[in-house]
Amino acid sequence: MHGGLCGQQLSLFRRRNFSDHALLVTSVNEHRDILNAIEARNATQSAEALRQHVLMSRERTLRNYVKYSERKAP
């Protein structure tokens, strides 16, 4: 997914999300939760933290996309 057109589009969405400080802080905190669960060797908690991060990242990206698209609309 990192190569080609899909990878380029994903990169643009990530940059847009990370330009918002609050979204960046949220993402960092989610990654910290994942790492803490891994460090604790808690597979269930690690998997759930990762799953939640992916789902929430998707939601944030979609909301940000809609927000950005509405600004561009005439």
CNS distance restraints for C-alpha pairs under 8 A (distance, minus, plus):
assign (resid   1 and name CA) (resid   6 and name CA) 6.15 0.50 0.50
assign (resid   1 and name CA) (resid   7 and name CA) 5.28 0.50 0.50
assign (resid   2 and name CA) (resid   6 and name CA) 6.99 0.50 0.50
assign (resid   2 and name CA) (resid   7 and name CA) 3.99 0.50 0.50
assign (resid   2 and name CA) (resid   8 and name CA) 7.26 0.50 0.50
assign (resid   2 and name CA) (resid  10 and name CA) 7.84 0.50 0.50
assign (resid   3 and name CA) (resid   7 and name CA) 4.77 0.50 0.50
assign (resid   3 and name CA) (resid   8 and name CA) 7.06 0.50 0.50
assign (resid   4 and name CA) (resid   8 and name CA) 6.34 0.50 0.50
assign (resid   5 and name CA) (resid   9 and name CA) 6.14 0.50 0.50
assign (resid   6 and name CA) (resid  10 and name CA) 6.10 0.50 0.50
assign (resid   7 and name CA) (resid  11 and name CA) 6.11 0.50 0.50
assign (resid   8 and name CA) (resid  12 and name CA) 6.38 0.50 0.50
assign (resid   9 and name CA) (resid  13 and name CA) 6.37 0.50 0.50
assign (resid  10 and name CA) (resid  14 and name CA) 6.17 0.50 0.50
assign (resid  11 and name CA) (resid  15 and name CA) 6.22 0.50 0.50
assign (resid  12 and name CA) (resid  16 and name CA) 6.24 0.50 0.50
assign (resid  13 and name CA) (resid  17 and name CA) 6.14 0.50 0.50
assign (resid  13 and name CA) (resid  61 and name CA) 6.68 0.50 0.50
assign (resid  13 and name CA) (resid  65 and name CA) 7.68 0.50 0.50
assign (resid  14 and name CA) (resid  18 and name CA) 6.03 0.50 0.50
assign (resid  14 and name CA) (resid  61 and name CA) 7.71 0.50 0.50
assign (resid  15 and name CA) (resid  19 and name CA) 6.12 0.50 0.50
assign (resid  16 and name CA) (resid  20 and name CA) 7.25 0.50 0.50
assign (resid  16 and name CA) (resid  64 and name CA) 7.84 0.50 0.50
assign (resid  17 and name CA) (resid  23 and name CA) 6.26 0.50 0.50
assign (resid  17 and name CA) (resid  24 and name CA) 7.08 0.50 0.50
assign (resid  17 and name CA) (resid  60 and name CA) 7.61 0.50 0.50
assign (resid  17 and name CA) (resid  61 and name CA) 6.60 0.50 0.50
assign (resid  17 and name CA) (resid  64 and name CA) 6.90 0.50 0.50
assign (resid  18 and name CA) (resid  23 and name CA) 6.23 0.50 0.50
assign (resid  18 and name CA) (resid  24 and name CA) 4.97 0.50 0.50
assign (resid  19 and name CA) (resid  24 and name CA) 7.44 0.50 0.50
assign (resid  20 and name CA) (resid  24 and name CA) 6.32 0.50 0.50
assign (resid  21 and name CA) (resid  25 and name CA) 6.18 0.50 0.50
assign (resid  22 and name CA) (resid  26 and name CA) 6.19 0.50 0.50
assign (resid  23 and name CA) (resid  27 and name CA) 6.17 0.50 0.50
assign (resid  23 and name CA) (resid  60 and name CA) 7.80 0.50 0.50
assign (resid  24 and name CA) (resid  28 and name CA) 6.18 0.50 0.50
assign (resid  25 and name CA) (resid  29 and name CA) 6.15 0.50 0.50
assign (resid  26 and name CA) (resid  30 and name CA) 6.24 0.50 0.50
assign (resid  27 and name CA) (resid  31 and name CA) 6.21 0.50 0.50
assign (resid  27 and name CA) (resid  53 and name CA) 7.60 0.50 0.50
assign (resid  27 and name CA) (resid  57 and name CA) 7.61 0.50 0.50
assign (resid  28 and name CA) (resid  32 and name CA) 6.14 0.50 0.50
assign (resid  29 and name CA) (resid  33 and name CA) 6.27 0.50 0.50
assign (resid  30 and name CA) (resid  34 and name CA) 6.38 0.50 0.50
assign (resid  30 and name CA) (resid  49 and name CA) 7.25 0.50 0.50
assign (resid  30 and name CA) (resid  53 and name CA) 5.98 0.50 0.50
assign (resid  31 and name CA) (resid  35 and name CA) 6.24 0.50 0.50
assign (resid  31 and name CA) (resid  50 and name CA) 7.96 0.50 0.50
assign (resid  31 and name CA) (resid  53 and name CA) 7.56 0.50 0.50
assign (resid  32 and name CA) (resid  36 and name CA) 6.02 0.50 0.50
assign (resid  33 and name CA) (resid  37 and name CA) 6.21 0.50 0.50
assign (resid  33 and name CA) (resid  49 and name CA) 6.46 0.50 0.50
assign (resid  34 and name CA) (resid  38 and name CA) 6.27 0.50 0.50
assign (resid  34 and name CA) (resid  45 and name CA) 7.95 0.50 0.50
assign (resid  34 and name CA) (resid  46 and name CA) 5.46 0.50 0.50
assign (resid  34 and name CA) (resid  47 and name CA) 7.98 0.50 0.50
assign (resid  34 and name CA) (resid  49 and name CA) 5.28 0.50 0.50
assign (resid  34 and name CA) (resid  50 and name CA) 5.95 0.50 0.50
assign (resid  35 and name CA) (resid  39 and name CA) 5.98 0.50 0.50
assign (resid  35 and name CA) (resid  46 and name CA) 7.60 0.50 0.50
assign (resid  36 and name CA) (resid  40 and name CA) 6.12 0.50 0.50
assign (resid  37 and name CA) (resid  41 and name CA) 6.26 0.50 0.50
assign (resid  37 and name CA) (resid  42 and name CA) 5.48 0.50 0.50
assign (resid  37 and name CA) (resid  43 and name CA) 7.36 0.50 0.50
assign (resid  37 and name CA) (resid  45 and name CA) 5.77 0.50 0.50
assign (resid  37 and name CA) (resid  46 and name CA) 4.84 0.50 0.50
assign (resid  37 and name CA) (resid  49 and name CA) 7.73 0.50 0.50
assign (resid  38 and name CA) (resid  42 and name CA) 6.00 0.50 0.50
assign (resid  38 and name CA) (resid  43 and name CA) 6.87 0.50 0.50
assign (resid  38 and name CA) (resid  46 and name CA) 5.57 0.50 0.50
assign (resid  41 and name CA) (resid  46 and name CA) 7.99 0.50 0.50
assign (resid  42 and name CA) (resid  46 and name CA) 5.98 0.50 0.50
assign (resid  43 and name CA) (resid  47 and name CA) 6.03 0.50 0.50
assign (resid  44 and name CA) (resid  48 and name CA) 6.19 0.50 0.50
assign (resid  45 and name CA) (resid  49 and name CA) 5.98 0.50 0.50
assign (resid  46 and name CA) (resid  50 and name CA) 6.14 0.50 0.50
assign (resid  47 and name CA) (resid  51 and name CA) 6.03 0.50 0.50
assign (resid  48 and name CA) (resid  52 and name CA) 6.01 0.50 0.50
assign (resid  49 and name CA) (resid  53 and name CA) 6.10 0.50 0.50
assign (resid  50 and name CA) (resid  54 and name CA) 6.22 0.50 0.50
assign (resid  51 and name CA) (resid  55 and name CA) 6.21 0.50 0.50
assign (resid  52 and name CA) (resid  56 and name CA) 5.92 0.50 0.50
assign (resid  53 and name CA) (resid  57 and name CA) 5.82 0.50 0.50
assign (resid  54 and name CA) (resid  58 and name CA) 6.16 0.50 0.50
assign (resid  55 and name CA) (resid  59 and name CA) 6.36 0.50 0.50
assign (resid  56 and name CA) (resid  60 and name CA) 6.07 0.50 0.50
assign (resid  57 and name CA) (resid  61 and name CA) 6.02 0.50 0.50
assign (resid  58 and name CA) (resid  62 and name CA) 6.16 0.50 0.50
assign (resid  59 and name CA) (resid  63 and name CA) 6.12 0.50 0.50
assign (resid  60 and name CA) (resid  64 and name CA) 5.99 0.50 0.50
assign (resid  61 and name CA) (resid  65 and name CA) 6.00 0.50 0.50
assign (resid  62 and name CA) (resid  66 and name CA) 6.24 0.50 0.50
assign (resid  63 and name CA) (resid  67 and name CA) 6.06 0.50 0.50
assign (resid  64 and name CA) (resid  68 and name CA) 6.00 0.50 0.50
assign (resid  65 and name CA) (resid  69 and name CA) 5.97 0.50 0.50
assign (resid  66 and name CA) (resid  70 and name CA) 6.06 0.50 0.50
assign (resid  67 and name CA) (resid  71 and name CA) 6.55 0.50 0.50
assign (resid  68 and name CA) (resid  72 and name CA) 6.60 0.50 0.50
assign (resid  69 and name CA) (resid  73 and name CA) 6.37 0.50 0.50
